[in-house]
């Protein structure tokens, strides 16, 4: 990879639409990684397939561009092989909650120490604007010409309900705030979900920067209240005239990696291969 | 004295039928006999009919036999279902409480041995489930063997549980043994000659041998969603993860399983999944991803009859053509198919080295029969571990993960954590660094690079194994689990003066025309024997070598081809 002045950028120019919320998210992610001073060789970002996933070509870290919907199990596999790595999943609302919904809830249940950044723009941008699972009722898209009829998910409340130990909501139009949320999510030990509100300037004429600016309200919740799942769920599912943004949930729980006895001796990459002829378990077969 | 006996036990599911087969196989293996135990059962946990047969021979054995010399019936159905399999003068052990069998109920002469299983268990205050233990005691007496062989296995079986449990089981086994000694001491037709197997053996199924092969091949991460017939891998990996130095994860579905395994492989751990056809169908997109990302991953695919849920607890070799084509787009792959536990161990170990070297998916094709049959594995087969990851990242600064200049198609890998070797493992077509590209020349270069790996693999492909006579009257061609069955049938044919040969494919794909064609051409009579209805191996041979084998013997009722059936088929033609 070719170095540039910005250590997390490559020489390739982004191809997102001018004004796309992805630019804000990209900047916030790079700023968070810079702030946390994580060496780039220790970072793995697993991308889903969608507009968000195109970020892979302009991020200088170890990247994995997988299949649509499957970023989270790939990320968990990497983390289990080498828990010393900082593993981030960059996903979209369709990728993470549509195609990958089952993986999302089970990852939350296991609590691996990975961070999931959900690009939430309510549409499938890369396939030119169909409704995502986060699309609000009534929203007209290419796949819902008379408006969305099924009520949406909010990624943060789904995460909190199914076991995520950190959940936050940010806005792509407020980069310093989003930077802080992303760096807190990466720092948190456990499954961290950041729901990132992001205008799609091409396929969504309703949820503009202006629309969000009129509704987002920063919340600052006490440590004690952050661990209260019912309170957190209430905040996370508030989405309408008022949209609370900030850290919504945070609590400590054992991680998926810490439950593995083998990993107590270090990453799998350093665990020696066993001599099968000397295993105790062989006595079962005699 | 007998040198070859097939013992069978049948009863309702949930009555320890399987475990009594395992115990019998273990104790005779310890005593220097050849053993092989195979089972048949419906897809139920309680109720339904369970049946295990154990073939006991004085020398090493390749396959079970259909005809039974000693049958233990723990219910009436066992006799109804299996009476046609009873040999002339076979022993039938049954409880008169279930049904009072008479000689005229059978078409050929049978020795009826009534044993009051239920009563004997009651006398010892045992549970009805323990009738199988009586059966083992009865068996030892009828085979003329020392009871201590059985009590040693019982002691090991209940190790770690309350001492009283061991004592109770031994008391119950003894009462079966003594009942026969008292009431049937005159019966000596089934006395088994001494075993001659000198080498220490383990008794396990092919799934377990795959597990040990994987460990010897440096496997560190397994993600396995439960599915018949590969479930035996799971407790072995899950219960012993720490001793084995691995992480086993039960994923939410097979898609998660294969993508987790690919993730672990990207992170630097050799990884695997195991599944059956239906689960593998879900993994197919990710196999294609491993192909373009050039990620090593090993898939143990235990075949069973499809389509769809099919007959989940029965056997078939119906997934060869699926594995051959699985995954959209064109990318290299290797398919291996073990014929017994020894090959399950060695080929799985090899599969991990091949996957790592060629950075592509490698399949180990097993099936229900091989995975749930208990075989003997010579202890000496369990060899030292592999050297581990073969791929080393390049030392140069300008690291090209997908360097197209490599003549053999194999470019250096790096793993996260290695400084200056960052790249993108990209499911999109990519350039040498992993950046997405749709540019014509780079697309061609990358497709050609991956194709060159296939050429390199092909140059490495070993020839099939050939067994039997040079100038054969009949030459059998098969793959995977039919090896033992055909070898056993060939022994019978030999006694009848028939010269037979077996060409057995364990390396199933890719094949080398110049190696295979001379093996097949010039044979008097070529027959492809397969456990499927369409002749999938025959199609593959034709596709890869241009050789058309016209005679195809196919079986697809879910029951494994039996040695006797091969012989009958030969004699009928």
HADDOCK unambig.tbl for C-alpha pairs under 7 A between the chains (distance, minus, plus):
assign (segid A and resid 1 and name CA) (segid B and resid 398 and name CA) 6.96 0.50 0.50
assign (segid A and resid 1 and name CA) (segid B and resid 422 and name CA) 6.76 0.50 0.50
assign (segid A and resid 1 and name CA) (segid B and resid 423 and name CA) 6.75 0.50 0.50
assign (segid A and resid 1 and name CA) (segid B and resid 433 and name CA) 6.41 0.50 0.50
assign (segid A and resid 41 and name CA) (segid B and resid 416 and name CA) 6.01 0.50 0.50
assign (segid A and resid 41 and name CA) (segid B and resid 417 and name CA) 4.96 0.50 0.50
assign (segid A and resid 41 and name CA) (segid B and resid 418 and name CA) 5.95 0.50 0.50
assign (segid A and resid 41 and name CA) (segid B and resid 419 and name CA) 5.17 0.50 0.50
assign (segid A and resid 41 and name CA) (segid B and resid 420 and name CA) 6.98 0.50 0.50
assign (segid A and resid 41 and name CA) (segid B and resid 422 and name CA) 6.38 0.50 0.50
assign (segid A and resid 42 and name CA) (segid B and resid 416 and name CA) 6.05 0.50 0.50
assign (segid A and resid 42 and name CA) (segid B and resid 417 and name CA) 4.67 0.50 0.50
assign (segid A and resid 44 and name CA) (segid B and resid 416 and name CA) 6.76 0.50 0.50
assign (segid A and resid 57 and name CA) (segid B and resid 435 and name CA) 5.54 0.50 0.50
assign (segid A and resid 57 and name CA) (segid B and resid 436 and name CA) 6.76 0.50 0.50
assign (segid A and resid 61 and name CA) (segid B and resid 422 and name CA) 5.93 0.50 0.50
assign (segid A and resid 62 and name CA) (segid B and resid 416 and name CA) 6.07 0.50 0.50
assign (segid A and resid 62 and name CA) (segid B and resid 422 and name CA) 4.90 0.50 0.50
assign (segid A and resid 62 and name CA) (segid B and resid 423 and name CA) 5.42 0.50 0.50
assign (segid A and resid 62 and name CA) (segid B and resid 424 and name CA) 6.01 0.50 0.50
assign (segid A and resid 63 and name CA) (segid B and resid 423 and name CA) 6.28 0.50 0.50
assign (segid A and resid 63 and name CA) (segid B and resid 424 and name CA) 4.35 0.50 0.50
assign (segid A and resid 63 and name CA) (segid B and resid 425 and name CA) 6.09 0.50 0.50
assign (segid A and resid 64 and name CA) (segid B and resid 424 and name CA) 5.46 0.50 0.50
assign (segid A and resid 64 and name CA) (segid B and resid 425 and name CA) 4.63 0.50 0.50
assign (segid A and resid 64 and name CA) (segid B and resid 426 and name CA) 5.80 0.50 0.50
assign (segid A and resid 65 and name CA) (segid B and resid 425 and name CA) 6.13 0.50 0.50
assign (segid A and resid 65 and name CA) (segid B and resid 426 and name CA) 4.65 0.50 0.50
assign (segid A and resid 65 and name CA) (segid B and resid 427 and name CA) 5.70 0.50 0.50
assign (segid A and resid 66 and name CA) (segid B and resid 426 and name CA) 6.49 0.50 0.50
assign (segid A and resid 66 and name CA) (segid B and resid 427 and name CA) 5.40 0.50 0.50
assign (segid A and resid 67 and name CA) (segid B and resid 427 and name CA) 6.82 0.50 0.50
assign (segid A and resid 70 and name CA) (segid B and resid 259 and name CA) 6.96 0.50 0.50
assign (segid A and resid 73 and name CA) (segid B and resid 256 and name CA) 5.31 0.50 0.50
assign (segid A and resid 73 and name CA) (segid B and resid 259 and name CA) 5.69 0.50 0.50
assign (segid A and resid 73 and name CA) (segid B and resid 260 and name CA) 4.75 0.50 0.50
assign (segid A and resid 74 and name CA) (segid B and resid 259 and name CA) 5.08 0.50 0.50
assign (segid A and resid 74 and name CA) (segid B and resid 260 and name CA) 4.66 0.50 0.50
assign (segid A and resid 74 and name CA) (segid B and resid 262 and name CA) 6.51 0.50 0.50
assign (segid A and resid 74 and name CA) (segid B and resid 263 and name CA) 4.22 0.50 0.50
assign (segid A and resid 75 and name CA) (segid B and resid 263 and name CA) 6.19 0.50 0.50
assign (segid A and resid 76 and name CA) (segid B and resid 260 and name CA) 6.26 0.50 0.50
assign (segid A and resid 77 and name CA) (segid B and resid 260 and name CA) 4.20 0.50 0.50
assign (segid A and resid 77 and name CA) (segid B and resid 261 and name CA) 5.99 0.50 0.50
assign (segid A and resid 77 and name CA) (segid B and resid 263 and name CA) 4.27 0.50 0.50
assign (segid A and resid 77 and name CA) (segid B and resid 264 and name CA) 4.23 0.50 0.50
assign (segid A and resid 78 and name CA) (segid B and resid 263 and name CA) 4.62 0.50 0.50
assign (segid A and resid 78 and name CA) (segid B and resid 264 and name CA) 4.57 0.50 0.50
assign (segid A and resid 78 and name CA) (segid B and resid 266 and name CA) 6.52 0.50 0.50
assign (segid A and resid 78 and name CA) (segid B and resid 267 and name CA) 4.76 0.50 0.50
assign (segid A and resid 80 and name CA) (segid B and resid 264 and name CA) 6.72 0.50 0.50
assign (segid A and resid 81 and name CA) (segid B and resid 264 and name CA) 5.03 0.50 0.50
assign (segid A and resid 81 and name CA) (segid B and resid 267 and name CA) 5.49 0.50 0.50
assign (segid A and resid 81 and name CA) (segid B and resid 268 and name CA) 6.67 0.50 0.50
assign (segid A and resid 81 and name CA) (segid B and resid 269 and name CA) 5.81 0.50 0.50
assign (segid A and resid 82 and name CA) (segid B and resid 267 and name CA) 6.25 0.50 0.50
assign (segid A and resid 103 and name CA) (segid B and resid 256 and name CA) 6.92 0.50 0.50
assign (segid A and resid 106 and name CA) (segid B and resid 252 and name CA) 6.62 0.50 0.50
assign (segid A and resid 260 and name CA) (segid B and resid 247 and name CA) 6.77 0.50 0.50
assign (segid A and resid 261 and name CA) (segid B and resid 242 and name CA) 5.62 0.50 0.50
assign (segid A and resid 262 and name CA) (segid B and resid 241 and name CA) 6.80 0.50 0.50
assign (segid A and resid 262 and name CA) (segid B and resid 242 and name CA) 4.94 0.50 0.50
assign (segid A and resid 262 and name CA) (segid B and resid 245 and name CA) 5.51 0.50 0.50
assign (segid A and resid 262 and name CA) (segid B and resid 246 and name CA) 6.11 0.50 0.50
assign (segid A and resid 262 and name CA) (segid B and resid 247 and name CA) 6.60 0.50 0.50
assign (segid A and resid 268 and name CA) (segid B and resid 220 and name CA) 6.42 0.50 0.50
assign (segid A and resid 268 and name CA) (segid B and resid 269 and name CA) 6.12 0.50 0.50
assign (segid A and resid 269 and name CA) (segid B and resid 268 and name CA) 5.71 0.50 0.50
assign (segid A and resid 269 and name CA) (segid B and resid 269 and name CA) 5.65 0.50 0.50
assign (segid A and resid 271 and name CA) (segid B and resid 245 and name CA) 6.47 0.50 0.50
assign (segid A and resid 273 and name CA) (segid B and resid 218 and name CA) 5.33 0.50 0.50
assign (segid A and resid 273 and name CA) (segid B and resid 385 and name CA) 6.33 0.50 0.50
assign (segid A and resid 274 and name CA) (segid B and resid 215 and name CA) 6.81 0.50 0.50
assign (segid A and resid 274 and name CA) (segid B and resid 216 and name CA) 6.92 0.50 0.50
assign (segid A and resid 274 and name CA) (segid B and resid 244 and name CA) 6.24 0.50 0.50
assign (segid A and resid 274 and name CA) (segid B and resid 245 and name CA) 6.90 0.50 0.50
assign (segid A and resid 274 and name CA) (segid B and resid 385 and name CA) 6.58 0.50 0.50
assign (segid A and resid 275 and name CA) (segid B and resid 216 and name CA) 6.79 0.50 0.50
assign (segid A and resid 275 and name CA) (segid B and resid 384 and name CA) 5.58 0.50 0.50
assign (segid A and resid 275 and name CA) (segid B and resid 385 and name CA) 5.59 0.50 0.50
assign (segid A and resid 276 and name CA) (segid B and resid 212 and name CA) 6.55 0.50 0.50
assign (segid A and resid 276 and name CA) (segid B and resid 215 and name CA) 6.88 0.50 0.50
assign (segid A and resid 276 and name CA) (segid B and resid 216 and name CA) 6.05 0.50 0.50
assign (segid A and resid 276 and name CA) (segid B and resid 382 and name CA) 6.24 0.50 0.50
assign (segid A and resid 276 and name CA) (segid B and resid 383 and name CA) 6.97 0.50 0.50
assign (segid A and resid 276 and name CA) (segid B and resid 384 and name CA) 6.91 0.50 0.50
assign (segid A and resid 277 and name CA) (segid B and resid 382 and name CA) 5.22 0.50 0.50
assign (segid A and resid 277 and name CA) (segid B and resid 383 and name CA) 6.30 0.50 0.50
assign (segid A and resid 285 and name CA) (segid B and resid 202 and name CA) 5.25 0.50 0.50
assign (segid A and resid 285 and name CA) (segid B and resid 203 and name CA) 5.18 0.50 0.50
assign (segid A and resid 285 and name CA) (segid B and resid 204 and name CA) 6.13 0.50 0.50
assign (segid A and resid 286 and name CA) (segid B and resid 26 and name CA) 6.31 0.50 0.50
assign (segid A and resid 286 and name CA) (segid B and resid 202 and name CA) 5.05 0.50 0.50
assign (segid A and resid 286 and name CA) (segid B and resid 203 and name CA) 6.16 0.50 0.50
